[in-house]
Amino acid sequence: MNVAVMAVPLYILLILLELAYERWSGRHTYRLADAVTSIDTAVLRMLLEGPLRLLLVVPYAWLYEHARLWTLDPASPWTWLLGFVAVDFCFYWAHRSLHRYNLLWGAHQPHHSSEDFNLSTALRKGAFQTAFDWPFYLPLALLGLPLPLFLVLLGVQLVYQFWIHSQHVGRLGVLEWFMVTPSNHRVHHGQNDRYIDRNHGGVFIVWDRLFGTFADETEAVRYGVTTPVRTFDPLRLQFSWWRLLWADAVATRSWWDKLRLWWMPTGWRPADVRARPWPKMGSEKFDCPSQTGLRWYAFAQFVAINALTLVYLASVKQAGWLLPLLLGPLILFGCVSLGWLFEGRRALWRLEAVRLALLAAFALAWGLWLAPAQ
C-alpha cells in the first residue's frame, strides 16, 4: 500500500482550494510554468520509485528477518505511535544529511529549486533522493518495526508534509513549539542567510530544537536556492547541482580534489576553480514569457500527461510489465517537452511533433493489440 500515491486526490483537492482562495483574496503565489514543473518532477519520481524503493526494501527486509533485536507487534497502538516518532527521527537525520554534503544535496536540491512556495512545491521532488536516504531508516529494522508498517508510517509522514508548503497559513500558537508548521517550514525553504540549513524536521520540529538547527520565521522569506537552476525542464533540474560538481571535477588539476569534492560539505569547491563563477540568484524570478494560446496548450498537455500517469500507476500492478514499459518513456518525453515549451526553446516543435507521433502510435497499438489482449 503506497499511502503517498493514495493521497493524490487529496493533493489535487487542496491545490484547487488554495488556487480558489488566491483568486478570492487577490494574493497569488502560483505561476503556471513553475507549478507544472513541480508536479512533473513528482511524476518523474513516480516513474523511478519502484526500482529505487528496492534499495530500501531489500536490505530492510533482510535486517528485519536476520538481525532484529525485538519483534514489535504491528497490532499494538504503541507500535504505531512510537514507530511514527522513530520514522520522523530518522527522516530528520536523512534530511539534514541531504543538505550537508555535495553529492547528497544534488539529490535533494530539486525540491528547493522553486522560487515560489505553494502546495505544488510540496510535489517538487528529487527523483533520485531515495537512492541516498535509504540507509538512515535501516535502524528501524534492527529495532523490529515490521516492513509493511514501516512503509505505511513513512507514507503518512510524507503526506503530512504536503500541507506545510503554503504561504497562506500564519503562526499556529503552541503547535509551533513541537510540530512542523507552514511557518517554520517556510524558513526551511528560504535562501536568507539565517534560514539556510534550518528546520529539517518532517512532522516534529522538536528534533531541530534539540539538535541546534531551529530558526524562527522573523523576516520575509526569499524562496529558492542560492545557486539557481533556471530551467522548467523537470529532467534537467534533477542534475543541476551534479552538473556543477562535474564541471569542477573536470576543471580542477588536483586528483584528490576530483574525488573528494563529492563528499565535502555542500558548496565546497577546489581552490583552483573557485574563481569560475557559479550562477547566482538575482532579484527577479526565472521566467519565460509566453503567449496565452501556448499556455492553454501547455495546460491541456499537462492534463493529458497526468492522465497517462494515472494509467501508468494503475497498470504497474494490473497489466504486467509491457504497458508501464511503453508508457514510462512517453510520460518522460511529455514532461521534458512541457519544460521546453515554457522556456520557448527553438527545438520545441520538432520535439513535440515526435512526441505526438509516438503518442498516436501508442494509442493505435493499444486499440489494436494491447487492450484486446487483456
C-alpha positions as CSV (number, residue, x, y, z in Angstrom):
1,M,0.0,0.0,0.0
2,N,1.5,3.3,-1.2
3,V,0.0,5.9,1.1
4,A,1.5,8.8,-0.8
5,V,0.0,7.7,-4.1
6,M,-3.4,7.1,-2.5
7,A,-3.3,10.7,-1.3
8,V,-3.0,12.1,-4.8
9,P,-6.8,13.0,-4.9
10,L,-6.3,14.9,-1.6
11,Y,-3.3,16.8,-3.1
12,I,-5.3,17.8,-6.1
13,L,-8.3,19.0,-3.9
14,L,-6.0,21.1,-1.6
15,I,-4.2,22.7,-4.6
16,L,-7.6,23.6,-6.1
17,L,-8.8,25.0,-2.8
18,E,-5.6,27.1,-2.5
19,L,-6.0,28.4,-6.0
20,A,-9.6,29.3,-5.3
21,Y,-8.5,31.1,-2.1
22,E,-5.9,33.0,-4.0
23,R,-8.5,34.1,-6.6
24,W,-10.7,35.3,-3.8
25,S,-8.0,37.0,-1.7
26,G,-6.0,38.5,-4.6
27,R,-2.8,37.1,-3.2
28,H,-1.1,35.0,-5.9
29,T,1.7,32.5,-5.2
30,Y,1.4,30.3,-8.3
31,R,2.9,30.6,-11.8
32,L,1.8,28.1,-14.4
33,A,5.2,27.1,-15.6
34,D,6.7,26.7,-12.1
35,A,3.7,24.8,-10.7
36,V,3.6,22.4,-13.7
37,T,7.3,21.8,-13.4
38,S,6.9,21.0,-9.7
39,I,4.1,18.5,-10.4
40,D,6.1,17.0,-13.3
41,T,9.1,16.3,-11.0
42,A,6.7,14.3,-8.8
43,V,5.7,12.3,-12.0
44,L,9.4,11.6,-12.7
45,R,9.9,10.4,-9.1
46,M,6.9,8.1,-9.5
47,L,8.5,6.6,-12.6
48,L,11.6,5.8,-10.7
49,E,10.1,5.0,-7.3
50,G,9.7,1.2,-8.0
51,P,13.3,0.3,-8.7
52,L,14.8,2.8,-6.3
53,R,12.5,1.7,-3.5
54,L,14.1,-1.7,-3.7
55,L,17.3,-0.1,-2.4
56,L,15.4,0.4,0.8
57,V,13.0,-2.5,0.9
58,V,15.5,-5.3,0.3
59,P,18.1,-4.5,3.0
60,Y,15.4,-3.5,5.4
61,A,13.6,-6.9,5.0
62,W,16.9,-8.8,5.3
63,L,17.9,-7.0,8.5
64,Y,14.4,-7.4,10.0
65,E,14.4,-11.2,9.3
66,H,18.0,-11.9,10.3
67,A,19.2,-9.2,12.8
68,R,16.3,-7.6,14.6
69,L,16.7,-7.2,18.3
70,W,13.0,-7.3,19.1
71,T,9.7,-8.2,17.5
72,L,7.2,-5.3,17.7
73,D,3.5,-6.1,17.5
74,P,2.1,-4.4,14.4
75,A,-1.4,-4.6,16.0
76,S,-0.3,-2.5,19.1
77,P,-1.2,1.2,19.1
78,W,2.1,1.8,20.9
79,T,4.0,0.3,17.9
80,W,2.2,2.6,15.6
81,L,2.8,5.7,17.8
82,L,6.4,5.1,18.7
83,G,7.1,3.8,15.2
84,F,5.8,7.0,13.7
85,V,8.0,9.1,16.0
86,A,11.0,6.9,15.2
87,V,10.4,7.3,11.4
88,D,10.3,11.1,11.7
89,F,13.5,11.0,13.8
90,C,15.3,9.0,11.1
91,F,13.8,11.4,8.5
92,Y,15.3,14.3,10.4
93,W,18.8,12.9,10.1
94,A,18.4,11.8,6.5
95,H,17.1,15.3,5.6
96,R,19.8,17.1,7.5
97,S,22.5,14.9,5.7
98,L,21.0,15.6,2.3
99,H,21.6,19.3,3.0
100,R,25.1,18.7,4.4
101,Y,27.1,17.0,1.6
102,N,27.6,17.9,-2.0
103,L,26.6,14.6,-3.6
104,L,23.6,14.2,-1.4
105,W,22.5,17.8,-1.9
106,G,22.3,17.1,-5.6
107,A,19.6,14.6,-5.0
108,H,17.6,16.9,-2.8
109,Q,18.2,20.3,-4.4
110,P,15.3,19.9,-6.9
111,H,12.8,20.1,-4.0
112,H,14.2,23.5,-3.1
113,S,14.7,24.8,-6.6
114,S,11.3,26.6,-6.9
115,E,11.3,30.3,-6.4
116,D,7.7,30.1,-5.5
117,F,6.2,28.5,-2.4
118,N,2.8,26.9,-2.5
119,L,1.2,23.4,-2.3
120,S,2.6,22.4,-5.7
121,T,6.1,23.0,-4.3
122,A,5.5,20.0,-1.9
123,L,5.3,17.8,-5.0
124,R,8.6,19.1,-6.5
125,K,10.8,16.0,-5.7
126,G,14.3,14.9,-6.2
127,A,13.7,11.8,-8.4
128,F,16.9,10.1,-7.1
129,Q,16.6,11.0,-3.4
130,T,15.6,7.5,-2.4
131,A,19.0,6.3,-3.7
132,F,20.7,8.3,-1.0
133,D,18.5,8.5,2.1
134,W,17.6,4.8,2.5
135,P,20.4,3.8,4.9
136,F,19.1,6.2,7.6
137,Y,15.9,4.1,8.0
138,L,17.7,0.7,8.5
139,P,18.0,1.0,12.3
140,L,14.2,0.7,12.4
141,A,14.5,-2.8,11.0
142,L,17.0,-3.7,13.8
143,L,14.5,-2.4,16.3
144,G,11.9,-4.8,15.0
145,L,9.5,-2.4,13.2
146,P,7.8,-4.7,10.5
147,L,8.4,-3.6,6.9
148,P,4.7,-3.2,5.9
149,L,4.1,-1.0,8.9
150,F,7.3,1.0,8.3
151,L,6.2,1.7,4.7
152,V,2.8,2.9,5.8
153,L,4.2,5.2,8.5
154,L,6.8,6.6,6.1
155,G,3.9,7.3,3.7
156,V,1.8,9.0,6.3
157,Q,4.8,11.1,7.4
158,L,5.3,12.2,3.7
159,V,1.6,13.1,3.3
160,Y,1.8,15.3,6.4
161,Q,4.5,17.4,4.8
162,F,2.2,18.4,1.9
163,W,0.1,21.0,3.7
164,I,3.0,22.8,5.3
165,H,4.1,24.2,1.9
166,S,1.8,27.2,2.0
167,Q,2.2,31.0,2.4
168,H,-1.5,31.4,3.5
169,V,-1.3,29.8,6.9
170,G,0.1,32.0,9.7
171,R,1.6,31.0,13.0
172,L,-0.3,28.3,14.9
173,G,0.4,29.1,18.5
174,V,1.6,26.4,20.8
175,L,1.9,24.0,17.8
176,E,5.0,26.0,16.7
177,W,6.9,24.5,19.6
178,F,6.7,20.8,18.7
179,M,5.1,20.4,15.3
180,V,6.4,21.3,11.8
181,T,4.1,24.1,10.7
182,P,3.9,26.2,7.5
183,S,5.7,29.0,9.3
184,N,8.8,27.0,10.3
185,H,8.8,25.1,7.0
186,R,8.8,28.4,5.1
187,V,12.1,29.1,6.9
188,H,13.5,25.8,5.6
189,H,12.8,26.8,2.0
190,G,14.4,30.2,2.4
191,Q,17.7,31.3,0.9
192,N,18.1,34.0,3.5
193,D,21.5,33.6,5.3
194,R,19.9,33.0,8.7
195,Y,17.5,30.4,7.2
196,I,19.9,28.2,5.3
197,D,20.0,24.6,6.5
198,R,17.4,25.1,9.2
199,N,14.2,23.3,10.3
200,H,14.8,19.8,8.8
201,G,12.0,18.1,10.7
202,G,9.2,16.4,8.8
203,V,6.4,16.2,11.4
204,F,8.1,17.2,14.7
205,I,10.1,20.4,15.0
206,V,11.5,19.2,18.4
207,W,14.4,17.5,16.6
208,D,15.6,20.9,15.3
209,R,15.2,22.4,18.7
210,L,17.1,19.6,20.4
211,F,20.0,19.4,17.9
212,G,20.5,23.1,17.2
213,T,19.1,23.5,13.7
214,F,15.9,25.5,14.5
215,A,15.3,29.0,13.3
216,D,12.1,31.1,13.8
217,E,10.4,33.0,11.0
218,T,11.5,36.5,11.8
219,E,12.0,38.1,8.4
220,A,10.4,37.8,4.9
221,V,11.5,34.6,3.2
222,R,13.2,34.6,-0.2
223,Y,12.4,31.2,-1.7
224,G,14.7,29.1,-3.8
225,V,18.4,28.2,-3.7
226,T,21.4,30.5,-3.8
227,T,22.6,28.7,-7.0
228,P,19.5,28.7,-9.1
229,V,18.6,26.0,-11.6
230,R,17.0,28.4,-14.1
231,T,15.0,25.8,-16.0
232,F,11.5,24.5,-16.3
233,D,12.7,21.1,-17.7
234,P,12.0,18.7,-14.8
235,L,14.6,16.2,-16.0
236,R,17.4,18.9,-16.4
237,L,16.8,20.3,-13.0
238,Q,17.3,16.8,-11.4
239,F,21.0,17.1,-12.5
240,S,21.6,20.8,-11.9
241,W,23.8,20.6,-8.9
242,W,25.7,17.5,-10.1
243,R,26.5,19.2,-13.4
244,L,28.2,22.0,-11.5
245,L,30.2,19.5,-9.4
246,W,31.2,17.6,-12.5
247,A,32.4,20.7,-14.2
248,D,34.6,21.5,-11.1
249,A,35.8,17.9,-11.0
250,V,36.9,18.1,-14.7
251,A,38.4,21.6,-14.3
252,T,40.5,21.1,-11.1
253,R,44.1,19.9,-11.5
254,S,44.1,18.0,-8.2
255,W,43.2,14.4,-8.5
256,W,42.4,14.3,-4.8
257,D,40.0,17.2,-5.2
258,K,38.4,15.5,-8.1
259,L,37.5,12.6,-5.8
260,R,36.7,14.3,-2.5
261,L,34.6,17.3,-3.7
262,W,31.6,14.9,-3.9
263,W,31.7,14.2,-0.2
264,M,32.7,17.6,1.0
265,P,30.2,20.0,2.7
266,T,27.7,21.5,0.3
267,G,29.1,24.4,-1.7
268,W,32.8,23.3,-1.2
269,R,34.9,23.8,-4.3
270,P,38.6,23.1,-5.1
271,A,40.8,26.2,-4.6
272,D,41.9,26.3,-8.2
273,V,38.4,26.6,-9.6
274,R,36.7,28.9,-7.2
275,A,37.3,31.8,-9.5
276,R,35.0,30.2,-12.0
277,P,31.6,31.8,-11.2
278,W,28.5,29.7,-10.4
279,P,25.0,31.1,-11.2
280,K,23.8,33.5,-8.5
281,M,20.2,34.2,-7.6
282,G,19.1,37.6,-8.9
283,S,16.3,39.9,-7.8
284,E,13.9,38.7,-10.5
285,K,12.4,35.2,-10.6
286,F,13.3,33.0,-13.5
287,D,10.5,33.2,-16.1
288,C,10.0,32.9,-19.8
289,P,7.0,35.0,-21.1
290,S,4.7,33.0,-23.4
291,Q,1.6,33.7,-25.4
292,T,-1.8,32.9,-23.9
293,G,-2.5,30.3,-26.6
294,L,0.7,28.5,-25.7
295,R,-0.2,28.5,-22.1
296,W,-3.6,26.9,-22.8
297,Y,-1.9,24.3,-25.0
298,A,0.6,23.6,-22.2
299,F,-2.1,23.2,-19.7
300,A,-4.0,20.8,-22.0
301,Q,-0.9,18.7,-22.5
302,F,-0.2,18.8,-18.8
303,V,-3.6,17.3,-18.0
304,A,-3.1,14.6,-20.7
305,I,0.3,13.7,-19.3
306,N,-1.0,13.3,-15.8
307,A,-3.9,11.2,-17.1
308,L,-1.3,8.9,-18.7
309,T,0.5,8.9,-15.3
310,L,-2.7,7.7,-13.6
311,V,-3.0,4.9,-16.2
312,Y,0.7,4.1,-15.6
313,L,0.2,3.8,-11.8
314,A,-2.9,1.6,-12.3
315,S,-1.1,-0.6,-14.9
316,V,2.0,-1.3,-12.7
317,K,0.0,-3.7,-10.6
318,Q,-2.6,-4.9,-13.0
319,A,-1.2,-5.1,-16.6
320,G,2.2,-6.7,-16.2
321,W,5.4,-5.1,-17.4
322,L,4.7,-4.2,-21.1
323,L,2.2,-1.3,-20.6
324,P,4.4,0.5,-18.0
325,L,7.4,0.0,-20.1
326,L,5.7,1.7,-23.0
327,L,4.0,4.5,-21.0
328,G,7.1,5.5,-18.9
329,P,9.1,6.9,-21.8
330,L,6.0,8.7,-23.2
331,I,5.4,10.3,-19.9
332,L,9.0,11.4,-19.5
333,F,9.0,12.7,-23.1
334,G,5.9,14.8,-22.3
335,C,7.3,16.3,-19.1
336,V,10.5,17.4,-20.9
337,S,8.5,18.8,-23.8
338,L,6.4,20.9,-21.5
339,G,9.6,22.3,-19.9
340,W,10.9,23.2,-23.3
341,L,7.6,24.8,-24.2
342,F,7.7,27.1,-21.1
343,E,11.3,28.0,-21.9
344,G,10.4,28.9,-25.5
345,R,13.2,26.7,-27.0
346,R,13.5,26.7,-30.7
347,A,13.7,22.9,-31.0
348,L,10.4,22.6,-29.1
349,W,8.1,21.9,-32.0
350,R,10.3,19.3,-33.5
351,L,10.4,17.5,-30.2
352,E,6.6,18.0,-29.8
353,A,5.9,16.6,-33.3
354,V,8.0,13.4,-32.4
355,R,6.2,13.1,-29.1
356,L,2.7,13.4,-30.6
357,A,3.6,10.9,-33.3
358,L,4.8,8.4,-30.7
359,L,1.6,9.0,-28.6
360,A,-0.6,8.4,-31.7
361,A,1.4,5.2,-32.4
362,F,0.9,4.1,-28.8
363,A,-2.9,4.8,-29.0
364,L,-3.1,2.7,-32.2
365,A,-1.1,-0.1,-30.7
366,W,-3.3,0.0,-27.6
367,G,-6.5,-0.2,-29.6
368,L,-5.4,-2.9,-32.0
369,W,-3.3,-5.2,-29.7
370,L,-2.8,-4.3,-26.1
371,A,-6.3,-3.7,-24.9
372,P,-7.9,-6.7,-26.7
373,A,-5.1,-8.9,-25.2
374,Q,-6.2,-8.1,-21.6
